[in-house]
Amino acid sequence: MTAVIREGRVAARQHGAMEYSQAPTDLDAVRMYRLGRVREELRKRDYAAIVLYDQLNTRYATDATDMQIWCSHNENRFVFVPAEGPVVLFEYAGFEHLSEGLPGVDEVRPVTAWYYFGAGPRIHEKVGVWADEIVDLVSRYGGGNKRVAIDRCGPLGVLELTRRGISIHDGFEVMENAREIKSPGEIALMRHAIDVCEQGLEVMRQALVPGISENALWAKLHERNIALGGEWIETRLLSSGPRTNPWFRESSMRVIEKGDMVSVDTDLVGPYGYCCDISRSWICGDGKASDEQRRLYAAALEQIEHNTAMLKPGITYREIAERAWKIPDEFYANRYSCILHGVGLCDEYPSIKHFGEFELHGSDGVVLPGMTLCVESYIGASGGHEGVKLEEQILITEDGHEKLSRYPLQLELL
């Protein structure tokens, strides 16, 4: 497997990125499927419409994308999606060319920006104009229904809409449920993103030599993603040696030494906005792994394999928690925060909690065909020197599951 993947990576480097310039599926079919999923969830809850500011949600509903990171912390574009009626994109400066050709966008309007950076002391004036625009759309297309879902909105916006008779509801519930079941076209796009991510992992693996810094190693993944049409990476979860225990340290200027365990969690948003969230752990250099490194790796592998094996349609989240691999006491305090979680345009619902905290933090549900899930493992002893992070991306099929991630584990450690 390793040789095959590496041969493919070399071929891609030799032939350039031309093969990655064409979408692997009908993008318009994906776009209309996703919009249909949003409207289905609106109708289930008897909502007239949803207002989407979260850039991943606007991407899902329309595939319209513009300065996504910047607009994630500056509320400068949003989408109005009615259960019935035209989808209106309120775009930064009203630039219509940014969404040309998107079948789910019926109208583009300039946004009324009322966040303080954009509006300053005129914020109360601007938020009133914005609220009037929303109320007008709800009146036109809501059929008298004034129940509106919103994913992100500052408190002034909520107050102004409420004063105008709008009943506000949680938009994230709508969107997380809409995004849960993937179409075949979405799976094709996800496979494409995984391929790009795994090419990045291979470039990292080849660059992992004593003396490289964690940041320099992380940059290899980011560069490959961007070069092949990817978009960004949500975290920088890469650490080496003693920084691998406990988990969740982001990459630093630490110089990686021979024999260090190096663990990485990709959290990569690749081409067409789809996420590849897989984790691998490697030993730096060509020396042998220590007995402790092999022990940690074997435990992480056992956890991943056990928890993946039980995935199939119909199993409940509670049953997964009950049947999951029993984490030994020495590793429990440093355990990963969930057994598995959904994945799509990013990490998504559900997040299935460990049995020991299921009653306090978990919620039940049923695994269904078309769900895509990431199975997590972090193994690091309390007070230990190093830790191992592994993670696989899985598709739930009609009769079981398929492992979408293919990048090889470092089984020679065992």
Beta strands, then each sheet from edge to edge (+ up, - down):
strand 1: 49-52
strand 2: 78-82
strand 3: 88-91
strand 4: 107-110
strand 5: 147-150
strand 6: 167-170
strand 7: 232-233
strand 8: 237-240
strand 9: 261-265
strand 10: 268-269
strand 11: 275-276
strand 12: 279-283
strand 13: 340-343
strand 14: 347-352
strand 15: 372-379
strand 16: 388-396
strand 17: 401-403
sheet 1: 4+ 3+ 2- 1+ 5+ 6+
sheet 2: 7+ 10- 11+
sheet 3: 8+ 9- 12+
sheet 4: 14+ 13- 15+ 16- 17+
end
